[in-house]
Amino acid sequence: MARSALTRDEVLAAAAALVRQHGPQTLTMRKLAAELGTAVTSIYWHVGNRESLLDALVERTVQEMGTLRPSGRGPAARIVSVARGLRRELRARPHLIAMVHERGLTERMFLPAQQALVHEVHAAGLRGARAAAAVRSVQIHTVGFLLVERNRERSPVQSPGEGDLWSGSTAGGDPALARALARPADPDRLFAGSVRALVDGLLAGSGPCDAERG
């Protein structure tokens, strides 16, 4: 028996969950109706046809990406929090982000995160071209790190792997470095450390952030 009182938000949430799990190519109105325990006609009534549904999912994703909020004490910590939040949200919805990109809305999707970064670099004392460079550097670092990360996750098993390649000789006579590079990297820790180093460099000498580090 078809369920009653279905809402548009419930339809979009269920569709987004299916796309996250299996990709947009597997999303059909019949599968979505089955997931919700309702009739296909009810899905059409709430969201229109499949293309309208995909458009609504894209718009929903853009809005969700606008909910990033900085946290932490001081501009540097808050900029890092925006970068970490952006990476987390992008990782959580790769298929939906791809749909946003295909529909030419990527720049609009990134605007709220950029505005949050602008607020924090202004708080750190940066203005004009230097502020713009800081905002873009953090965004590019975050997106670039994510692309490399996902590419490594999808790559076939490497033979030889990193653990087989590093030794004292390949590491310039530094056995401690060789051991460290032979161990698998912790992506979360590596991202947090690298983005903090980037931010500290971008804000160096800007004023307010000096007191934060002191």
C-alpha positions in Angstrom: 0.0 0.0 0.0 1.4 3.4 -0.9 2.4 5.7 1.9 0.6 9.0 2.5 1.8 12.5 3.4 5.1 12.2 1.5 7.0 15.4 1.2 9.2 16.8 -1.5 12.1 17.0 1.0 11.7 13.3 1.8 11.8 12.5 -1.9 14.9 14.5 -2.4 16.7 13.1 0.6 16.0 9.5 -0.5 17.1 10.3 -4.1 20.3 11.9 -2.8 21.0 8.8 -0.7 20.6 6.6 -3.7 22.9 8.8 -5.8 25.5 8.8 -3.0 25.5 5.0 -2.9 25.3 4.0 -6.6 25.6 7.1 -8.8 23.1 9.1 -10.8 22.9 6.6 -13.6 21.2 4.0 -11.4 18.5 6.5 -10.1 15.1 5.7 -11.6 11.7 6.9 -10.6 10.6 3.3 -10.0 13.6 2.5 -7.7 13.0 5.7 -5.8 9.3 5.0 -5.4 10.2 1.5 -4.1 12.7 3.0 -1.6 10.0 5.3 -0.3 7.2 2.8 -0.4 5.0 4.9 -2.6 3.6 5.0 -6.1 5.7 6.3 -9.0 3.0 8.8 -9.7 3.5 10.3 -6.3 7.2 10.9 -7.1 6.3 12.6 -10.3 3.8 14.8 -8.4 6.4 16.0 -6.0 9.4 16.5 -8.2 8.3 16.2 -11.9 10.3 14.0 -14.3 13.7 12.5 -13.8 15.6 15.6 -15.2 13.6 17.8 -12.9 14.6 15.5 -10.0 18.3 15.7 -10.9 18.1 19.5 -11.2 16.5 19.6 -7.7 19.2 17.4 -6.4 21.9 19.6 -7.8 20.2 22.7 -6.2 19.9 20.9 -2.9 23.6 20.0 -3.0 24.6 23.6 -3.7 22.5 24.7 -0.8 24.0 22.1 1.5 27.5 23.1 0.6 26.6 26.6 1.7 26.2 25.5 5.3 29.9 25.4 6.2 30.7 27.4 9.3 34.2 28.3 10.6 35.1 27.2 14.1 38.1 27.7 16.3 40.0 30.6 17.9 41.7 33.0 15.7 41.7 33.4 11.9 44.2 30.7 11.1 42.3 28.0 13.0 39.1 29.1 11.5 40.5 29.1 8.0 41.7 25.5 8.6 38.3 24.5 9.8 36.7 25.8 6.6 39.2 23.8 4.5 38.6 20.6 6.6 34.8 21.1 6.4 35.0 21.6 2.7 37.1 18.4 2.2 34.7 16.5 4.4 31.6 17.7 2.5 33.1 17.0 -0.9 34.2 13.5 0.1 30.7 12.7 1.4 28.9 13.3 -1.9 31.2 12.7 -4.9 28.4 11.7 -7.3 26.3 14.7 -6.4 29.3 17.1 -6.7 30.0 15.6 -10.2 26.4 16.4 -11.1 26.8 20.0 -9.9 30.0 20.3 -12.0 28.2 18.9 -15.1 25.5 21.5 -14.8 28.0 24.3 -14.6 27.3 25.3 -11.0 30.7 24.5 -9.4 31.7 28.1 -8.9 28.3 29.0 -7.3 28.7 25.9 -5.1 32.1 27.1 -3.8 31.0 30.7 -3.2 29.8 30.3 0.4 33.1 28.6 1.4 35.1 31.3 -0.4 33.0 34.0 1.4 33.8 32.3 4.8 37.5 32.3 3.9 37.3 36.0 2.9 35.8 36.9 6.3 38.7 35.1 8.0 41.5 36.5 5.9 40.1 39.9 6.4 40.1 39.2 10.2 43.8 38.3 9.8 44.5 41.7 8.3 44.8 40.7 4.6 43.2 42.8 1.9 43.1 43.0 -1.9 45.2 40.8 -4.0 46.9 39.2 -1.1 43.5 38.2 0.4 42.4 36.9 -2.9 45.5 34.8 -3.2 45.0 33.3 0.2 41.4 32.4 -0.5 42.3 30.7 -3.8 45.3 29.0 -2.4 43.3 27.3 0.4 40.5 26.3 -2.0 42.9 24.9 -4.6 44.9 23.0 -1.9 41.7 21.5 -0.6 40.3 20.4 -3.9 43.7 19.3 -5.2 44.4 17.2 -2.1 40.9 15.6 -2.5 41.5 14.8 -6.2 44.8 13.1 -5.4 43.3 11.3 -2.4 40.4 9.9 -4.4 42.7 8.9 -7.3 44.9 6.9 -4.9 41.9 5.2 -3.4 40.7 4.1 -6.9 44.1 3.0 -8.1 45.0 -0.7 -8.4 47.3 -2.2 -5.9 50.8 -1.0 -6.6 53.7 -3.4 -7.0 56.2 -2.4 -5.8 54.4 -0.2 -3.2 55.8 2.7 -1.2 57.1 0.3 1.5 59.2 -1.5 -1.1 60.6 1.6 -2.7 62.0 3.6 0.2 65.4 2.8 1.8 68.3 4.7 3.1 69.7 5.1 -0.4 66.5 6.3 -2.0 65.9 8.7 0.9 69.2 10.5 0.6 70.9 8.6 3.4 68.1 9.4 5.8 66.8 6.1 7.2 64.3 7.7 9.5 62.8 9.5 6.5 62.8 6.2 4.6 60.8 4.5 7.4 58.4 7.3 7.6 57.7 7.4 3.8 57.4 3.6 3.8 54.5 3.7 6.2 51.0 4.5 4.8 50.1 8.1 5.2 47.2 9.2 7.4 45.2 11.4 5.0 43.3 13.3 7.7 46.5 14.2 9.6 48.4 15.0 6.4 45.6 17.3 5.2 45.3 19.1 8.5 49.0 19.6 8.8 49.6 20.7 5.2 46.7 23.2 5.2 47.8 24.6 8.5 51.3 25.1 7.2 49.9 26.7 4.1 47.7 29.1 6.1 50.5 30.0 8.5 52.6 30.9 5.5 49.8 32.9 3.9 49.1 34.9 7.0 52.7 35.4 8.1 53.2 39.0 9.1 49.6 40.0 8.6 49.1 41.1 12.3 46.3 39.4 14.2 47.4 35.9 13.6 50.8 36.5 15.1 49.3 36.9 18.6 47.3 33.7 18.0 50.5 31.7 17.4 52.5 33.4 20.2 
